[in-house]
C-alpha cells in the first residue's frame, strides 16, 4: 500500500533527523551540517541483521516484519540519495582561499582613504 510506504519514509526521516539533532546538540556543527549528517547516517544495518532472526526462530508474522524492514531500508537509502543531491555542495579549498583573498582586499580598500 502506498500510504504505508509514505508513513514508513516519513517516520524514518523524522526519527533519523531527531536523533542526529539530539546527539549533535553540544557540537560545533552548523544546522546544515547536522542535516547532512542525518541524511548520510547508516541506513539500517542493525535491523537488516536482526530481522532474519525472527524468521529463523519461527515467530508468527516474521515474514511481514522482514519485508517491512527491507522496504524501510530501501526507501531510506533512496530518500537519502534524493535529499543529498539537493544539498548545497561544500566549497573547495581554492574557492575558500579566493573568498578570503577578496574579503581582505575589500577590507583593505575600506580602510584606505580615497
C-alpha positions in Angstrom: 0.0 0.0 0.0 1.4 3.4 -0.9 0.1 5.0 2.3 2.2 2.6 4.3 5.3 3.4 2.3 4.9 7.1 2.8 4.3 6.6 6.5 7.5 4.5 6.8 9.5 7.0 4.8 8.4 10.0 6.9 8.9 8.1 10.2 12.4 7.1 9.1 13.4 10.6 8.1 11.9 12.2 11.3 13.5 9.6 13.6 16.9 9.9 12.0 16.9 13.7 12.0 15.7 14.0 15.6 18.4 11.5 16.8 21.1 13.4 14.9 20.0 16.8 16.2 19.9 15.5 19.8 23.3 13.8 19.6 25.0 16.8 18.0 23.4 19.5 20.3 26.7 20.4 22.0 28.9 20.1 18.9 30.2 22.9 16.8 28.3 21.6 13.8 26.1 24.1 11.8 22.4 23.2 11.2 23.2 22.4 7.6 26.0 20.0 8.6 23.6 18.3 11.1 21.0 17.9 8.3 23.6 16.4 6.0 24.8 14.0 8.8 21.2 12.9 9.2 20.9 12.2 5.5 24.0 10.1 5.2 23.9 8.2 8.5 23.7 4.4 8.5 20.7 3.0 6.7 19.5 0.0 8.8 22.5 -2.3 9.3 21.2 -3.4 12.6 17.6 -4.1 11.6 18.8 -5.9 8.4 20.9 -8.2 10.5 18.3 -8.8 13.2 15.1 -9.2 11.1 16.1 -12.7 9.7 16.4 -13.9 13.3 12.6 -13.6 13.7 12.2 -15.9 10.7 14.8 -18.3 11.9 13.0 -18.7 15.3 9.7 -19.2 13.5 8.0 -16.2 15.1 4.4 -15.6 13.8 4.3 -12.8 11.3 8.1 -12.7 10.9 7.9 -12.7 7.1 5.9 -9.4 7.3 8.5 -7.9 9.7 11.3 -8.9 7.3 9.6 -7.3 4.3 8.8 -4.1 6.2 12.4 -3.8 7.4 13.9 -4.3 4.0 11.4 -1.9 2.4 12.2 0.7 5.0 15.9 0.4 4.4 15.4 0.7 0.6 13.2 3.7 1.0 15.6 5.3 3.4 18.5 4.9 1.0 16.6 6.4 -1.9 15.3 9.3 0.2 18.9 10.0 1.4 20.2 9.9 -2.2 17.5 12.3 -3.3 17.8 14.7 -0.4 21.6 14.7 -0.5 21.6 15.5 -4.3 19.7 18.7 -3.4 22.1 19.6 -0.6 24.4 22.6 -1.1 27.8 21.4 -2.2 30.7 22.4 0.0 33.2 24.9 -1.3 36.6 23.7 -2.5 39.8 24.8 -0.7 40.6 27.1 -3.7 37.1 28.7 -3.5 37.6 29.3 0.2 41.0 30.9 -0.4 39.7 33.1 -3.1 36.9 34.3 -0.9 39.3 35.1 1.9 41.5 37.0 -0.5 38.5 39.0 -1.7 37.5 39.8 1.9 40.9 41.0 2.7 41.0 43.1 -0.4 37.6 44.7 0.4 38.7 45.4 4.0 42.0 47.0 2.8 40.1 49.2 0.3 37.6 50.3 3.0 40.4 51.3 5.4 42.5 53.2 2.8 41.1 56.7 2.4 40.4 57.8 -1.2 
